[in-house]
């Protein structure tokens, strides 16, 4: 993995602020975590590209959305100013996973090679389908490859920036 990829992985995107909620400075939040309200378990949040650290005082599910009270944000105008800002955390705040599980943020950008060693492309994104996760691999063409260890995914080498798959290149 390149030094640049390592620096990108120092921060993990968890979601973003989608707007203000009420008049007391609460914000509405979109969360990429599963379950979605587990975003409140991480402290502090790093907001925007500058990564300004901010403490979450309170958070909850409110209808279809998540809402959060953030330290120092006490009025609607301040909350509106955060609209569109990404919510990230430091990578080392995430718990360790078993060998067969991986954070999607660690997989994005890895090179996918077939069992014959021929490159198929890079992981552009991961998609949850309900049955299993799917890698969207962009190379000479786009491929959708199920991320199933032992069946299609034979090896994940984060340090080498590579995922090996048992997959026909013609699919």
DRENLOMI-556002 format. One line per field, with one value per residue: residue in three letters; x, y, z of N, C-alpha, C, O in turn; residue number from 1. Coordinates in Angstrom, 1 decimal. Example, Ala and Ser with C-alpha at 12.3 -4.5 7.8 and 13.67 -1.06 7.14 Angstrom:
residues 2
aa: [ALA | SER]
n_u: [13.2 | 12.8]
n_v: [-5.7 | -2.2]
n_w: [7.8 | 7.1]
ca_u: [12.3 | 13.7]
ca_v: [-4.5 | -1.1]
ca_w: [7.8 | 7.1]
c_u: [13.2 | 12.9]
c_v: [-3.3 | 0.0]
c_w: [7.8 | 7.9]
o_u: [14.2 | 13.4]
o_v: [-3.3 | 1.1]
o_w: [8.5 | 8.0]
i: [1 | 2]
END
This chain:
residues 171
aa: [UNK | UNK | UNK | UNK | UNK | UNK | UNK | UNK | UNK | UNK | UNK | UNK | UNK | UNK | UNK | UNK | UNK | UNK | UNK | UNK | UNK | UNK | UNK | UNK | UNK | UNK | UNK | UNK | UNK | UNK | UNK | UNK | UNK | UNK | UNK | UNK | UNK | UNK | UNK | UNK | UNK | UNK | UNK | UNK | UNK | UNK | UNK | UNK | UNK | UNK | UNK | UNK | UNK | UNK | UNK | UNK | UNK | UNK | UNK | UNK | UNK | UNK | UNK | UNK | UNK | UNK | UNK | UNK | UNK | UNK | UNK | UNK | UNK | UNK | UNK | UNK | UNK | UNK | UNK | UNK | UNK | UNK | UNK | UNK | UNK | UNK | UNK | UNK | UNK | UNK | UNK | UNK | UNK | UNK | UNK | UNK | UNK | UNK | UNK | UNK | UNK | UNK | UNK | UNK | UNK | UNK | UNK | UNK | UNK | UNK | UNK | UNK | UNK | UNK | UNK | UNK | UNK | UNK | UNK | UNK | UNK | UNK | UNK | UNK | UNK | UNK | UNK | UNK | UNK | UNK | UNK | UNK | UNK | UNK | UNK | UNK | UNK | UNK | UNK | UNK | UNK | UNK | UNK | UNK | UNK | UNK | UNK | UNK | UNK | UNK | UNK | UNK | UNK | UNK | UNK | UNK | UNK | UNK | UNK | UNK | UNK | UNK | UNK | UNK | UNK | UNK | UNK | UNK | UNK | UNK | UNK]
n_u: [0.8 | 0.5 | 2.2 | 0.5 | -2.1 | -2.1 | -2.2 | -4.7 | -6.2 | -6.0 | -8.1 | -11.5 | -14.4 | -17.6 | -20.1 | -22.3 | -23.3 | -26.6 | -28.2 | -29.8 | -31.6 | -34.3 | -34.2 | -32.2 | -29.6 | -29.1 | -28.2 | -29.1 | -28.2 | -26.6 | -25.8 | -23.3 | -22.8 | -23.3 | -25.2 | -27.0 | -27.2 | -24.9 | -23.0 | -22.9 | -21.3 | -18.7 | -16.1 | -13.9 | -16.0 | -14.7 | -15.0 | -15.6 | -13.2 | -11.0 | -11.0 | -12.0 | -12.2 | -14.9 | -17.1 | -19.7 | -22.5 | -25.1 | -27.2 | -29.6 | -32.1 | -34.5 | -37.4 | -37.1 | -34.5 | -31.2 | -30.3 | -28.2 | -26.6 | -24.1 | -21.1 | -20.7 | -22.3 | -25.0 | -27.2 | -29.5 | -28.4 | -25.6 | -25.7 | -26.7 | -24.6 | -22.9 | -23.9 | -23.6 | -21.0 | -18.5 | -18.4 | -16.0 | -13.7 | -10.7 | -8.8 | -7.7 | -9.7 | -11.5 | -12.7 | -10.8 | -11.0 | -12.0 | -9.9 | -11.3 | -13.0 | -13.5 | -13.1 | -15.0 | -13.8 | -11.1 | -10.9 | -11.6 | -10.1 | -8.2 | -6.3 | -7.7 | -7.1 | -7.2 | -7.1 | -5.2 | -3.4 | -3.7 | -4.6 | -7.8 | -8.8 | -9.6 | -11.0 | -13.8 | -16.0 | -18.1 | -20.9 | -23.9 | -26.0 | -27.9 | -28.0 | -25.3 | -22.1 | -20.9 | -18.2 | -17.5 | -15.7 | -13.5 | -12.0 | -10.8 | -13.3 | -16.4 | -16.9 | -19.0 | -18.4 | -19.1 | -18.3 | -17.3 | -15.7 | -13.5 | -15.2 | -15.4 | -13.6 | -10.3 | -8.1 | -7.1 | -4.9 | -4.1 | -1.8 | -0.3 | -2.0 | -4.0 | -6.5 | -7.3 | -9.1 | -11.3 | -12.4 | -13.9 | -12.4 | -13.9 | -16.4]
n_v: [-1.2 | 2.2 | 5.2 | 7.4 | 6.2 | 5.1 | 7.4 | 8.4 | 6.5 | 7.1 | 8.5 | 7.8 | 7.9 | 8.4 | 9.4 | 12.3 | 15.7 | 16.7 | 18.8 | 21.4 | 20.8 | 21.8 | 24.7 | 24.9 | 24.3 | 21.6 | 19.0 | 17.3 | 14.1 | 12.0 | 8.7 | 6.3 | 4.0 | 0.8 | -0.7 | 2.2 | 4.2 | 3.7 | 5.5 | 7.4 | 6.3 | 6.9 | 9.1 | 11.9 | 13.5 | 14.2 | 17.0 | 18.0 | 18.9 | 19.9 | 18.6 | 19.3 | 18.7 | 17.7 | 17.3 | 15.0 | 15.6 | 14.6 | 12.2 | 10.7 | 8.6 | 10.1 | 10.0 | 9.4 | 10.1 | 10.7 | 12.6 | 15.1 | 16.6 | 18.9 | 19.8 | 23.2 | 24.2 | 26.0 | 27.2 | 27.6 | 28.8 | 28.3 | 25.5 | 25.1 | 26.0 | 23.8 | 22.1 | 19.6 | 19.0 | 16.5 | 13.7 | 12.3 | 9.9 | 9.1 | 6.5 | 4.6 | 4.5 | 2.6 | -0.7 | -3.7 | -6.2 | -9.6 | -11.9 | -12.5 | -10.4 | -7.0 | -3.5 | -1.4 | 1.0 | 0.3 | -1.3 | 0.0 | 1.1 | -0.8 | -3.2 | -5.6 | -8.9 | -11.8 | -15.4 | -16.3 | -14.3 | -12.1 | -8.7 | -7.3 | -4.9 | -2.0 | -1.7 | 0.2 | 0.9 | -0.4 | -2.4 | -3.0 | -5.7 | -7.1 | -9.9 | -10.4 | -8.6 | -6.6 | -6.1 | -3.4 | -3.4 | -1.6 | -1.6 | -2.7 | -2.9 | -2.6 | -4.6 | -6.7 | -8.2 | -10.6 | -10.3 | -12.7 | -14.5 | -17.3 | -18.4 | -16.6 | -14.6 | -15.1 | -14.2 | -11.5 | -8.9 | -6.4 | -4.9 | -5.2 | -4.0 | -5.4 | -7.7 | -11.0 | -13.0 | -15.7 | -15.7 | -15.5 | -13.8 | -13.1 | -12.6]
n_w: [0.0 | -0.8 | 0.6 | 0.4 | 0.3 | 2.8 | 4.4 | 3.6 | 4.8 | 7.4 | 8.4 | 8.7 | 7.0 | 8.3 | 7.8 | 7.1 | 7.8 | 7.4 | 7.7 | 9.8 | 12.9 | 14.4 | 16.7 | 18.6 | 17.9 | 17.2 | 14.9 | 11.8 | 10.8 | 8.4 | 8.4 | 7.7 | 9.1 | 10.5 | 12.9 | 12.0 | 14.0 | 15.5 | 15.0 | 16.9 | 18.9 | 18.6 | 19.4 | 19.3 | 16.7 | 13.6 | 11.7 | 8.4 | 5.7 | 7.0 | 9.4 | 11.9 | 15.3 | 17.2 | 19.9 | 20.6 | 22.3 | 22.7 | 21.0 | 18.8 | 17.3 | 15.2 | 14.0 | 10.6 | 10.5 | 12.0 | 14.8 | 16.3 | 19.1 | 19.3 | 20.9 | 21.6 | 19.6 | 19.4 | 18.3 | 15.6 | 13.3 | 13.5 | 13.4 | 10.8 | 9.3 | 9.3 | 7.5 | 5.0 | 5.7 | 6.1 | 8.3 | 10.1 | 11.7 | 13.5 | 12.2 | 14.0 | 16.0 | 15.4 | 16.1 | 16.2 | 13.6 | 12.8 | 10.8 | 8.4 | 8.0 | 6.9 | 6.9 | 4.8 | 3.9 | 4.0 | 1.8 | -0.5 | -3.5 | -3.6 | -5.6 | -7.6 | -8.4 | -10.5 | -9.8 | -11.5 | -11.4 | -13.0 | -13.4 | -12.6 | -12.1 | -10.0 | -6.8 | -6.8 | -5.3 | -2.6 | -2.2 | -0.5 | -0.7 | 0.7 | 0.6 | 0.4 | 0.5 | -2.3 | -4.5 | -6.5 | -9.2 | -11.1 | -14.1 | -17.2 | -17.8 | -16.0 | -13.2 | -11.1 | -8.2 | -5.9 | -2.5 | -0.9 | 1.3 | 0.8 | -1.2 | -3.5 | -2.9 | -2.3 | -1.0 | 0.9 | 1.0 | 2.6 | 3.2 | 0.9 | -0.8 | -2.3 | -3.5 | -4.0 | -6.2 | -7.1 | -10.0 | -13.1 | -15.7 | -17.9 | -17.0]
ca_u: [0.0 | 1.4 | 2.1 | -0.7 | -3.2 | -2.1 | -2.6 | -6.1 | -6.9 | -5.9 | -9.4 | -12.6 | -15.7 | -18.8 | -21.4 | -22.2 | -24.3 | -27.5 | -28.9 | -30.1 | -32.8 | -34.8 | -33.6 | -31.2 | -28.3 | -29.0 | -28.0 | -29.5 | -27.0 | -26.7 | -24.7 | -22.9 | -22.5 | -24.3 | -26.4 | -26.8 | -27.0 | -23.7 | -22.1 | -22.8 | -20.4 | -17.3 | -15.8 | -14.7 | -16.1 | -13.8 | -15.9 | -15.1 | -11.9 | -10.0 | -11.1 | -12.2 | -12.7 | -16.1 | -17.7 | -21.1 | -23.1 | -26.2 | -27.6 | -30.7 | -32.9 | -35.6 | -38.1 | -36.2 | -33.1 | -30.5 | -30.0 | -27.1 | -26.3 | -22.7 | -20.5 | -20.4 | -23.2 | -26.1 | -28.3 | -29.8 | -27.5 | -24.4 | -26.0 | -26.9 | -23.2 | -22.3 | -24.6 | -22.7 | -19.7 | -18.3 | -18.1 | -14.9 | -13.0 | -9.4 | -8.8 | -7.4 | -10.8 | -12.3 | -12.3 | -10.1 | -11.9 | -11.4 | -9.2 | -12.2 | -13.9 | -12.7 | -13.8 | -15.1 | -12.9 | -9.8 | -10.9 | -11.7 | -8.8 | -7.3 | -6.3 | -8.3 | -6.4 | -7.7 | -6.3 | -4.1 | -2.5 | -4.0 | -5.4 | -9.1 | -9.2 | -9.5 | -12.3 | -14.3 | -17.0 | -18.7 | -22.4 | -24.6 | -27.2 | -28.8 | -27.5 | -23.8 | -21.5 | -20.4 | -17.2 | -17.6 | -14.4 | -13.4 | -10.8 | -11.0 | -14.8 | -16.8 | -17.4 | -19.6 | -17.9 | -19.5 | -17.2 | -17.5 | -14.4 | -13.5 | -15.9 | -14.9 | -12.4 | -9.4 | -7.0 | -7.1 | -3.6 | -4.2 | -0.4 | 0.1 | -3.0 | -4.5 | -7.5 | -7.2 | -10.5 | -11.5 | -13.4 | -13.6 | -12.2 | -14.9 | -17.7]
ca_v: [0.0 | 3.4 | 6.1 | 8.2 | 5.4 | 5.0 | 8.7 | 8.5 | 5.6 | 7.6 | 9.0 | 7.0 | 8.6 | 7.7 | 10.0 | 13.7 | 16.5 | 17.0 | 20.1 | 21.7 | 20.2 | 22.7 | 26.0 | 24.9 | 23.9 | 20.2 | 18.8 | 16.1 | 13.4 | 10.8 | 7.8 | 5.1 | 3.0 | -0.3 | 0.0 | 3.6 | 5.0 | 3.5 | 6.7 | 8.2 | 5.7 | 7.4 | 10.5 | 13.0 | 13.5 | 15.2 | 17.6 | 18.7 | 18.5 | 20.3 | 17.6 | 20.0 | 17.8 | 18.2 | 16.3 | 14.7 | 15.6 | 13.7 | 11.8 | 9.8 | 8.4 | 11.0 | 9.6 | 8.7 | 10.7 | 10.8 | 14.0 | 15.1 | 17.8 | 19.0 | 20.8 | 24.6 | 24.5 | 26.3 | 27.9 | 27.0 | 29.3 | 27.5 | 24.1 | 25.2 | 26.2 | 22.5 | 21.3 | 19.1 | 18.6 | 15.1 | 13.2 | 11.2 | 9.6 | 8.5 | 5.1 | 3.7 | 4.4 | 1.5 | -1.9 | -4.7 | -7.2 | -10.9 | -11.9 | -12.6 | -9.2 | -5.8 | -2.2 | -1.0 | 2.1 | -0.3 | -2.1 | 0.9 | 1.5 | -2.0 | -3.8 | -7.0 | -9.8 | -13.2 | -16.4 | -16.4 | -13.1 | -11.0 | -7.6 | -7.1 | -3.5 | -1.6 | -1.6 | 1.6 | 1.0 | -1.6 | -2.3 | -4.0 | -6.2 | -7.8 | -11.3 | -10.3 | -7.4 | -6.8 | -5.2 | -2.8 | -3.4 | -0.8 | -1.9 | -2.6 | -2.7 | -2.7 | -6.0 | -6.8 | -9.4 | -10.8 | -10.3 | -13.8 | -15.2 | -18.7 | -18.8 | -15.8 | -13.9 | -16.1 | -13.6 | -10.0 | -8.5 | -4.9 | -4.4 | -5.2 | -3.3 | -6.4 | -8.7 | -12.1 | -13.5 | -16.8 | -15.1 | -15.6 | -12.4 | -12.8 | -12.2]
ca_w: [0.0 | -0.9 | 1.7 | 0.2 | 0.7 | 4.3 | 5.0 | 3.4 | 5.7 | 8.8 | 8.8 | 8.2 | 6.8 | 8.9 | 7.4 | 7.0 | 8.3 | 6.3 | 8.0 | 11.1 | 13.5 | 15.5 | 16.9 | 19.6 | 17.4 | 16.8 | 13.5 | 11.3 | 10.4 | 7.6 | 8.9 | 6.9 | 10.0 | 10.7 | 12.7 | 11.7 | 15.2 | 16.2 | 14.7 | 18.2 | 19.8 | 18.3 | 19.9 | 18.8 | 15.3 | 12.8 | 10.7 | 7.2 | 5.2 | 8.0 | 10.4 | 13.2 | 16.3 | 17.9 | 20.8 | 20.5 | 23.6 | 22.7 | 19.7 | 18.8 | 16.1 | 15.2 | 12.7 | 9.6 | 10.6 | 13.2 | 15.2 | 17.3 | 19.8 | 19.3 | 21.8 | 21.1 | 18.5 | 20.3 | 17.6 | 14.2 | 12.3 | 13.7 | 12.9 | 9.3 | 8.8 | 9.3 | 6.5 | 4.0 | 6.2 | 6.3 | 9.7 | 10.1 | 12.9 | 13.3 | 11.9 | 15.2 | 16.9 | 15.0 | 16.7 | 15.3 | 13.1 | 12.5 | 9.5 | 7.3 | 7.9 | 6.6 | 6.8 | 3.4 | 3.7 | 3.7 | 0.6 | -1.7 | -4.1 | -3.7 | -6.9 | -7.6 | -9.4 | -10.6 | -9.3 | -12.4 | -11.2 | -13.9 | -12.7 | -13.1 | -11.9 | -8.6 | -6.1 | -6.9 | -4.2 | -2.1 | -2.2 | 0.3 | -1.5 | 1.5 | 0.7 | 0.6 | 0.0 | -3.6 | -4.9 | -7.8 | -9.7 | -12.3 | -14.9 | -18.6 | -17.8 | -14.6 | -12.8 | -9.8 | -7.7 | -4.5 | -1.5 | -0.1 | 1.6 | 0.6 | -2.4 | -4.6 | -2.4 | -1.8 | -0.2 | 1.1 | 1.5 | 2.8 | 3.1 | -0.5 | -1.6 | -3.3 | -3.2 | -5.0 | -6.4 | -8.0 | -10.8 | -14.5 | -16.2 | -18.9 | -16.4]
c_u: [0.9 | 1.2 | 0.9 | -1.9 | -3.3 | -2.6 | -4.1 | -6.8 | -6.7 | -7.2 | -10.4 | -13.9 | -16.9 | -20.1 | -21.2 | -23.4 | -25.3 | -28.3 | -29.1 | -31.4 | -33.2 | -34.0 | -32.5 | -29.8 | -28.1 | -28.8 | -28.6 | -28.3 | -27.4 | -25.5 | -24.5 | -22.6 | -23.6 | -24.2 | -26.1 | -26.6 | -25.7 | -22.7 | -21.9 | -21.8 | -19.0 | -17.2 | -14.3 | -15.0 | -15.2 | -14.7 | -15.1 | -13.7 | -10.8 | -10.0 | -11.2 | -12.8 | -13.8 | -16.7 | -19.2 | -21.6 | -24.2 | -26.6 | -28.7 | -31.3 | -34.2 | -36.3 | -37.2 | -34.7 | -32.5 | -30.3 | -29.0 | -27.0 | -24.7 | -22.2 | -20.2 | -21.4 | -24.6 | -27.3 | -28.4 | -28.8 | -26.1 | -24.6 | -26.1 | -25.5 | -22.5 | -22.8 | -23.6 | -21.3 | -19.6 | -18.0 | -17.1 | -14.4 | -11.6 | -9.5 | -8.6 | -8.6 | -11.7 | -11.8 | -11.7 | -11.2 | -11.2 | -10.8 | -10.1 | -13.2 | -13.0 | -13.6 | -13.8 | -14.0 | -11.5 | -9.8 | -11.0 | -10.3 | -7.9 | -7.4 | -6.8 | -7.6 | -7.1 | -6.7 | -5.1 | -3.1 | -2.7 | -4.9 | -6.7 | -9.6 | -9.0 | -10.9 | -12.7 | -15.2 | -17.4 | -20.2 | -23.0 | -25.8 | -28.2 | -28.3 | -26.0 | -23.3 | -21.0 | -19.4 | -17.6 | -16.2 | -14.3 | -12.0 | -11.1 | -12.6 | -15.2 | -17.4 | -18.0 | -19.2 | -18.3 | -18.3 | -17.6 | -16.2 | -14.6 | -14.2 | -15.3 | -13.6 | -11.5 | -8.3 | -7.2 | -5.7 | -3.6 | -2.8 | 0.1 | -0.9 | -3.7 | -5.5 | -7.4 | -8.6 | -10.4 | -12.7 | -13.0 | -13.5 | -13.2 | -16.3 | -17.7]
c_v: [1.2 | 4.3 | 6.9 | 7.5 | 5.3 | 6.3 | 8.9 | 7.6 | 6.0 | 8.1 | 8.1 | 7.8 | 7.8 | 8.2 | 11.5 | 14.4 | 16.9 | 18.2 | 20.3 | 21.0 | 21.1 | 24.0 | 26.0 | 24.4 | 22.4 | 20.1 | 17.4 | 15.4 | 12.2 | 9.9 | 6.6 | 3.9 | 1.9 | -0.9 | 1.5 | 4.5 | 4.7 | 4.6 | 7.5 | 7.6 | 6.2 | 8.9 | 10.8 | 12.8 | 14.5 | 15.7 | 18.3 | 18.3 | 18.9 | 19.4 | 18.2 | 19.0 | 18.4 | 17.0 | 16.2 | 14.7 | 14.6 | 13.3 | 10.7 | 9.6 | 9.3 | 10.8 | 8.9 | 9.1 | 10.4 | 12.3 | 14.0 | 16.5 | 17.8 | 20.1 | 22.1 | 25.0 | 24.7 | 26.9 | 27.3 | 27.5 | 28.5 | 26.1 | 24.1 | 25.4 | 24.9 | 21.7 | 20.9 | 18.7 | 17.1 | 14.8 | 12.1 | 11.0 | 9.2 | 7.0 | 4.2 | 3.7 | 3.2 | 0.2 | -2.8 | -5.7 | -8.5 | -10.9 | -11.9 | -11.4 | -8.0 | -4.6 | -1.9 | 0.0 | 1.5 | -1.0 | -1.2 | 1.3 | 0.3 | -2.6 | -5.2 | -7.8 | -11.2 | -14.2 | -16.7 | -15.2 | -11.9 | -10.0 | -7.5 | -5.7 | -3.2 | -1.5 | -0.1 | 1.9 | -0.4 | -1.4 | -3.4 | -4.4 | -6.9 | -9.2 | -11.3 | -9.0 | -7.7 | -5.7 | -4.7 | -2.6 | -2.7 | -1.1 | -1.7 | -2.4 | -2.9 | -4.1 | -5.9 | -8.2 | -9.6 | -11.0 | -11.4 | -14.6 | -16.7 | -19.2 | -18.0 | -15.1 | -14.9 | -15.5 | -12.1 | -9.6 | -6.9 | -4.3 | -4.3 | -4.4 | -4.2 | -7.4 | -9.7 | -12.7 | -14.7 | -16.4 | -15.1 | -14.1 | -12.1 | -12.4 | -10.8]
c_w: [0.0 | 0.4 | 1.6 | 0.6 | 2.2 | 4.9 | 4.8 | 4.5 | 7.2 | 9.3 | 8.0 | 8.1 | 7.4 | 8.4 | 7.1 | 7.6 | 7.2 | 6.5 | 9.5 | 11.6 | 14.6 | 15.6 | 17.9 | 19.2 | 17.1 | 15.3 | 13.1 | 10.6 | 9.5 | 8.1 | 7.9 | 7.8 | 10.1 | 12.0 | 12.6 | 12.9 | 16.0 | 15.9 | 16.0 | 19.2 | 19.6 | 18.7 | 19.7 | 17.3 | 14.7 | 11.7 | 9.6 | 6.8 | 6.2 | 9.2 | 11.8 | 14.2 | 17.1 | 18.7 | 20.6 | 21.9 | 23.7 | 21.3 | 19.8 | 17.4 | 16.3 | 13.9 | 11.8 | 9.7 | 11.9 | 13.5 | 16.3 | 17.8 | 19.9 | 20.2 | 21.0 | 20.0 | 19.3 | 19.6 | 16.2 | 13.2 | 12.3 | 13.1 | 11.4 | 8.7 | 8.6 | 8.1 | 5.4 | 4.5 | 6.5 | 7.8 | 9.6 | 11.5 | 12.5 | 13.1 | 13.1 | 16.2 | 16.6 | 15.7 | 15.7 | 14.8 | 12.9 | 11.1 | 8.3 | 7.1 | 7.7 | 6.5 | 5.3 | 3.0 | 3.4 | 2.4 | -0.7 | -2.2 | -4.2 | -5.1 | -6.7 | -8.7 | -9.3 | -10.0 | -10.2 | -12.3 | -12.1 | -13.3 | -13.4 | -12.9 | -10.4 | -8.1 | -6.0 | -5.7 | -3.8 | -2.0 | -1.4 | -0.4 | -0.6 | 1.7 | 1.0 | 0.1 | -1.4 | -3.9 | -6.3 | -8.3 | -11.0 | -12.9 | -16.4 | -18.8 | -16.3 | -14.3 | -11.4 | -9.3 | -6.2 | -3.6 | -0.5 | 0.1 | 1.4 | -0.7 | -3.6 | -4.1 | -1.7 | -0.9 | -0.2 | 1.7 | 1.5 | 2.6 | 1.7 | -1.4 | -2.7 | -2.7 | -4.4 | -5.0 | -7.3 | -8.8 | -12.2 | -15.1 | -17.3 | -18.3 | -16.1]
o_u: [1.9 | 0.3 | 0.3 | -2.8 | -4.3 | -3.3 | -4.8 | -7.9 | -7.3 | -7.5 | -10.2 | -14.3 | -17.0 | -21.1 | -20.1 | -24.4 | -24.8 | -29.1 | -28.7 | -32.2 | -32.5 | -33.3 | -31.9 | -29.0 | -27.0 | -29.3 | -28.6 | -27.5 | -28.3 | -24.4 | -25.5 | -22.3 | -24.7 | -23.2 | -25.1 | -25.8 | -25.4 | -21.6 | -20.9 | -21.4 | -18.1 | -18.0 | -13.5 | -14.3 | -14.8 | -15.0 | -14.2 | -13.2 | -9.7 | -9.0 | -10.5 | -13.9 | -13.7 | -16.9 | -19.9 | -21.2 | -24.4 | -26.3 | -28.8 | -31.1 | -34.8 | -36.0 | -36.6 | -33.9 | -33.1 | -30.0 | -28.9 | -27.2 | -24.1 | -22.8 | -19.6 | -21.3 | -25.2 | -28.3 | -27.5 | -28.4 | -25.6 | -23.6 | -25.5 | -25.3 | -21.5 | -22.3 | -22.8 | -20.6 | -20.5 | -17.4 | -17.5 | -14.7 | -11.3 | -10.3 | -9.3 | -8.5 | -12.6 | -10.6 | -12.0 | -12.1 | -10.0 | -11.1 | -9.8 | -14.0 | -11.9 | -14.8 | -12.8 | -13.5 | -10.7 | -8.7 | -10.4 | -9.5 | -6.9 | -8.4 | -6.5 | -7.6 | -7.7 | -5.6 | -4.1 | -2.1 | -2.1 | -5.9 | -6.8 | -10.5 | -8.4 | -11.9 | -12.1 | -15.2 | -17.3 | -20.6 | -22.6 | -26.7 | -29.3 | -28.1 | -25.6 | -24.0 | -20.5 | -19.5 | -17.9 | -15.5 | -14.9 | -11.0 | -11.5 | -13.0 | -14.3 | -18.1 | -17.5 | -19.7 | -18.0 | -17.3 | -18.0 | -15.7 | -15.6 | -14.0 | -14.9 | -12.7 | -11.9 | -7.7 | -7.5 | -5.4 | -3.2 | -2.7 | 0.9 | -0.6 | -4.0 | -5.4 | -7.5 | -9.2 | -9.6 | -13.9 | -11.8 | -14.5 | -13.4 | -17.2 | -18.7]
o_v: [1.3 | 4.1 | 7.2 | 8.0 | 5.3 | 6.2 | 9.4 | 8.0 | 5.3 | 8.0 | 7.7 | 8.3 | 6.6 | 7.6 | 12.0 | 13.8 | 17.4 | 18.7 | 19.5 | 20.6 | 21.2 | 24.4 | 27.1 | 24.0 | 22.0 | 20.9 | 16.5 | 16.1 | 11.5 | 10.4 | 6.0 | 2.8 | 2.2 | -1.5 | 2.0 | 5.5 | 5.4 | 4.6 | 8.1 | 8.2 | 5.9 | 9.7 | 9.9 | 12.0 | 15.5 | 15.0 | 19.0 | 17.4 | 18.3 | 19.3 | 17.8 | 18.5 | 19.6 | 15.9 | 17.2 | 13.8 | 13.9 | 14.1 | 9.9 | 10.5 | 9.3 | 11.4 | 7.8 | 8.6 | 10.0 | 13.1 | 13.1 | 17.5 | 16.9 | 21.2 | 22.1 | 26.2 | 23.7 | 27.2 | 26.7 | 26.7 | 28.2 | 25.5 | 23.2 | 24.9 | 24.8 | 20.6 | 21.8 | 18.1 | 16.5 | 15.7 | 11.0 | 11.7 | 8.8 | 6.4 | 3.1 | 3.0 | 2.9 | 0.0 | -2.8 | -6.0 | -8.6 | -10.0 | -11.4 | -11.4 | -7.9 | -4.7 | -1.9 | 0.0 | 2.1 | -1.2 | -1.5 | 1.7 | 0.4 | -2.5 | -6.0 | -7.3 | -11.6 | -13.8 | -17.3 | -15.2 | -10.9 | -10.3 | -7.5 | -5.2 | -3.9 | -1.3 | 0.7 | 2.9 | -1.4 | -0.2 | -4.5 | -3.5 | -7.2 | -9.7 | -12.1 | -8.3 | -8.8 | -4.5 | -5.5 | -1.7 | -3.1 | -0.8 | -0.6 | -1.9 | -3.2 | -4.7 | -5.1 | -9.2 | -8.7 | -11.6 | -11.2 | -15.2 | -17.3 | -20.3 | -18.6 | -14.9 | -15.5 | -16.2 | -11.4 | -10.0 | -6.3 | -3.3 | -3.4 | -4.2 | -3.7 | -7.8 | -9.4 | -13.1 | -14.8 | -16.7 | -14.8 | -13.4 | -10.9 | -12.0 | -10.3]
o_w: [0.7 | 1.1 | 2.7 | 1.3 | 2.8 | 5.9 | 5.7 | 4.9 | 8.1 | 10.5 | 6.9 | 9.2 | 7.0 | 8.5 | 6.8 | 7.9 | 6.2 | 5.7 | 10.3 | 10.7 | 15.7 | 14.7 | 18.1 | 20.0 | 16.7 | 14.6 | 13.9 | 10.0 | 9.7 | 8.1 | 7.5 | 7.3 | 9.7 | 12.4 | 13.1 | 12.8 | 17.0 | 16.5 | 16.2 | 20.2 | 20.5 | 18.4 | 19.8 | 16.7 | 15.4 | 10.8 | 9.8 | 7.4 | 6.2 | 9.9 | 12.8 | 13.9 | 17.6 | 18.2 | 20.5 | 22.7 | 24.7 | 20.3 | 20.8 | 16.5 | 17.3 | 12.9 | 12.2 | 9.0 | 12.9 | 12.6 | 17.1 | 17.1 | 20.4 | 20.3 | 20.0 | 19.5 | 19.7 | 20.2 | 15.7 | 12.3 | 11.3 | 12.5 | 10.7 | 7.6 | 7.9 | 7.9 | 4.9 | 3.7 | 7.1 | 8.5 | 9.0 | 12.4 | 11.4 | 13.8 | 13.2 | 17.2 | 17.4 | 15.9 | 14.5 | 15.6 | 12.8 | 10.3 | 7.3 | 6.2 | 8.2 | 6.1 | 4.6 | 2.0 | 2.7 | 1.8 | -1.7 | -1.4 | -4.9 | -5.8 | -5.8 | -9.9 | -8.3 | -9.7 | -9.8 | -13.0 | -12.0 | -12.7 | -14.6 | -13.6 | -9.6 | -8.8 | -5.4 | -5.1 | -4.5 | -1.6 | -1.5 | -0.8 | -1.1 | 2.8 | 1.9 | -0.7 | -1.7 | -3.5 | -7.2 | -7.8 | -12.0 | -12.3 | -16.8 | -19.8 | -15.5 | -15.1 | -10.5 | -9.8 | -5.4 | -3.9 | 0.6 | -0.9 | 1.8 | -1.2 | -4.5 | -4.9 | -0.7 | 0.0 | -1.3 | 2.9 | 0.6 | 2.0 | 1.4 | -2.6 | -3.8 | -1.6 | -5.6 | -4.0 | -8.2 | -8.5 | -12.5 | -14.9 | -17.6 | -19.0 | -15.6]
i: [1 | 2 | 3 | 4 | 5 | 6 | 7 | 8 | 9 | 10 | 11 | 12 | 13 | 14 | 15 | 16 | 17 | 18 | 19 | 20 | 21 | 22 | 23 | 24 | 25 | 26 | 27 | 28 | 29 | 30 | 31 | 32 | 33 | 34 | 35 | 36 | 37 | 38 | 39 | 40 | 41 | 42 | 43 | 44 | 45 | 46 | 47 | 48 | 49 | 50 | 51 | 52 | 53 | 54 | 55 | 56 | 57 | 58 | 59 | 60 | 61 | 62 | 63 | 64 | 65 | 66 | 67 | 68 | 69 | 70 | 71 | 72 | 73 | 74 | 75 | 76 | 77 | 78 | 79 | 80 | 81 | 82 | 83 | 84 | 85 | 86 | 87 | 88 | 89 | 90 | 91 | 92 | 93 | 94 | 95 | 96 | 97 | 98 | 99 | 100 | 101 | 102 | 103 | 104 | 105 | 106 | 107 | 108 | 109 | 110 | 111 | 112 | 113 | 114 | 115 | 116 | 117 | 118 | 119 | 120 | 121 | 122 | 123 | 124 | 125 | 126 | 127 | 128 | 129 | 130 | 131 | 132 | 133 | 134 | 135 | 136 | 137 | 138 | 139 | 140 | 141 | 142 | 143 | 144 | 145 | 146 | 147 | 148 | 149 | 150 | 151 | 152 | 153 | 154 | 155 | 156 | 157 | 158 | 159 | 160 | 161 | 162 | 163 | 164 | 165 | 166 | 167 | 168 | 169 | 170 | 171]
END
